[in-house]
């Protein structure tokens, strides 16, 4: 899919490059992309994800991480390689796509949850989380917005450890440090062989770094 506003290849509901919606518009919207937020807007303390994505400097950093994201070997690709080596009446790659929803429907799943405090304004933490998703090739799907929090929902790509899943990152504004709760969900598998733990390790490491975002003058001691 290509963004109708800026022309870059993108997926999910929002374009990482310009912030434009990719999958239609909500009731009452005109379909026209919202103009980027003016430079003087205090995005660092903003909790509305869409307003943060509209900031030109933030979009530029997110797009840079997306361009540099490494594309690892997916679980399906790994099984396809095995298929070419091991003779099997049913291709393993095809079998995986059938077995995962079968077990998922029966409540089989795996995943991890982690919470922590990040010593940075809520808008900065949201922007860092978006950068982290782009950096690790976790496609941003949608956002659940609340008055003092937002939940970023992204695809957890398939890998040689586990098939496709989901990561949800809830970022909450509060007195003092910003609270972050993140969880992974991989349906149809009992174990993910450390994939969820590694994913959350990477996320919180990124949240405690500047990620190349602008105006990072404050010391961030997590």
Beta strands, then each sheet from edge to edge (+ up, - down):
strand 1: 109-110
strand 2: 113-118
strand 3: 140-145
strand 4: 149-156
strand 5: 165-172
strand 6: 178-187
sheet 1: 1+ 6- 2+
sheet 2: 1+ 6- 5+ 4- 3+
end
